[in-house]
Amino acid sequence: MTTCVFIQIRCKPGTTYKVAEEIALREIHSELYSTSGEYDLLMKLYIPESEDVGHYINEHLLVIPNIERSLTTMTFKAF
């Protein structure tokens, strides 16, 4: 079983493509989109059941240079 999370990522100005490329190279995402508005990227990520969500995001995503801020939305089975 995995935990599905959506992460919005704000990048330093002019670095969105570099950040997106680094995410793609790490192959940790399920889906990755460029967005407009307060955040630059939207990522769908499945975190392995054995991993702590916060540690996983900090160790695999937020170590990427030029990420200024992120907003994580966790999902839960509704039915």
Number of C-alpha atoms within 10 A of each C-alpha: 8 11 17 18 18 19 20 22 25 22 21 14 10 9 15 18 13 14 22 20 11 14 17 14 10 11 8 16 16 12 12 17 12 14 13 9 7 9 17 22 21 21 20 18 19 17 19 13 10 9 12 11 17 10 11 13 19 11 10 12 20 16 10 16 13 16 18 13 12 18 12 16 11 12 10 8 6 4 3
